Amino acid sequence: AAVAAGARVRAAFEAAGLPVQPVDPVAVLALPGLLGGAEDSALPEAALLADFDAALAGFVDMRAAEGRALAAVVTAQVDEIESLTARAAERAGPRGEAAAERFRAGVAKLLEAAGGSVDENRLSQDLAALAMKGDVAEELDRLTAHVAAARALLAEKGPIGRKLDFLTQEFNREANTLCSKSQDTELTRAGLDLKVVIDQMREQVQNLE
């Protein structure tokens, strides 16, 4: 009777959308007093179910409070990622302009030294490829888009843990690329700070369903 009562209680929790760990029947039967006479056979179920509604409501309230606390932490981390992305973009602008100026000066010097014998088209292509390699605008745009996606997920109802976990991987990929392309100390520092916050966010996301 005790095992059957436990199974019914577990089914009630699952019906309420609250999965519980499997119950070991042997462990249940080993509890003191559960193997009494037939007159006590209804007591375990009655004891388990007597305060079920109140226990369920308390459990739901506790999970809701935990969810709100986690949401606040993750939201603050998303805000920090947005701030660091803006800082990186602010640094990348002047850096890109300075790099472009260096490229133009370099081209002029090479053409002058070569007396015009250099293949200008090939040289322009090589320099454009080099400039693209150091351009982080695409990574910054993706980070900005991921911030918007994270906020949209946090506003949803229902399980979002797996989606946010995937999004943190995307955040991390862009931060890694940003660091690898950076040729500037401040931009690299912003990228590393991004990675720290993203790792912290992923740790919190592991606690979400």
N, C-alpha and C positions, 0 to 999 in steps of 0.2 A: 504493500500500500504506500509506503514511504517513497519507493522508487517511482511508482506511478504518479504520486502527487508531485514529486519533483519534476517529472516529465511534463505534467500539465502546467506547472508554474513556468517552466522554460518556454513552453508553447505560447503561453500568454505574453511573455516578454517579447518573443519573436514576432507575435501578431501585432504588437505595438511598435514594431520597427526597431527593437533594441536587442540585437543578437547577444547571446551569453555563451560562456565557455561550456563545453560538454560536461555533464555530471558523471562521475565515476560511481556506478551502483554499489561497488564493493565498499568504497569509502563512505557512502551514505549509510549502508547497512551496519557499518562498524560504529556509527555514532551511538552513544549511550542512550538507552531507553527506546530505541526504535524497533526493537524486537520484543516488545511486551505482549500482553495477551490480546485476544481478539477484540476485547472491549475497548482497547486503546487504538485500534486500527485506523479509526477516522481522525485521530488527533493530529498526526503529522500534516495531513492535507489542510485541516482546518487552521492549524497554526501557520502554515505557509501562506494560505490565501487570505487570512483574516485582515491583514493590513496591506494587501497587495496594491490597492488603488493609491493609498497614501505613499507607499514606498516607490511606486512607479512615478507618481507626480514629483516626488523629491529627486528621483534619479534624472528625470527629464529636465527639471530645473537646474540641477548640477551640471548636466551636459551643456545646457544652453549658456550657463555662466562661463563655463570653460571655453565654449565656442566664441563668445563675445570677447573674452580676454585674448584668445589667440588671434582673432580677427584684428583687434587693436594693435597687437604686436606686429603682425604681418603688414598691416596698412602703414604703420610707421616706417617699416623697412622699405616698402615700395616708395614712400615719400622720399626716403634718403637716396634710393637708387635714382629717382628722378632728379634730385638735387645734384648728385654726382655726375649724372649724364649732362646736365646743363653746364656744370663746371668744365667738363671735358670738351663740350662744344665751344665754350667760350675760349678755351685755350687753343683748340684746334684751328679756329678761324685765323688768327694772326700767324700761327705757325704755317698754315697752308699758303698764305700770301707771301711770307718770307721765303718759303721753299720755291714758289713759282718765280720769284724774283731771282733767286740763285740759279734756277734752271735757265732763265733767259740770259743771265750774265754768262753762264757757262757755255751756252750755245754760241753766243757772240764771240767769245774768246776762241772756241774751237774752230769756228769758221774763219776767223781772222788768222789763226796760226796755220790752218791748212791751206790758206790761199784760195779758198773756194772749191777745193777738190773733194770735200766731204759730201757724201750723199745726204742732202738736206732732208729728204723725205724719210730715209732710214733713221737718221739722227732724231728727227722729230718723233717718230714712232717709239724709239727706245726711251726717249725722255718722257713721253706721254705714259708709257708703261710703268716707268719708275715713279712718276708722279701719282699714278693710280695706286701703286703698291703702298704708298704712304698716306693715301687719302682715307680718312676714317669716317667720312660723312655717312656712308651706308650703314656702318655699324652703329653710329649714333642715332640714325633714323630708326633702326630696328629696336634699339633699346627703348626709345621713346614709344614705339608701337607696343612693345612688351609691357611697359608700364600701364598703358591704357587697357591692355588685355587683362592684366592682373587686377586692376580696379574693377573691371566688368565682372570678373569671376567672383571677387569678394562681395559683390552686390547680389549675386545669385542666391537662390534658395536651393538647398540640397547639397549632396556631396560634391566637393570641388578639390579634394586633396590630390588626386592623381593628375588633374589638369594643371594645378599649380606646381606640382612637382615637375611635370614636363616643361612648364614655362620657366622654372628656375634653371633648368638645363639650357634652355635657349638664351636666357640672360647670361649665363656663364660662358657660353660659346662666343657671344658678342664681346664680352669683357676680355676674354682671352685674345681674340683677334685684335681688339683695340690695343692691347699691350704689345702684341707682336709687331704691329704696324708703327707704333709710336717711336719717334726719334727725338722725343722731347721729355725731359725729366718730369715736368709738372703733369703732362698728359699721361705718362706712365703711372705716376702716383695716383692720379684719379682712377685709372683702370684697376690698379691694385686695390684701392679702397672699395671700388665696385665689387670686386671679387670677394672681399671680406664680408660685405653686407649680403651679397647673394648667398654665400655659404651659410650665414646665420639664418637667412630667410628659409633656406631649404631645410635646415634642422627643425624649424617651427612647422613647416608644411608637412613633415613626416607625421605630426600629431593630428593632422586633419584627415577626415574620412573622404 
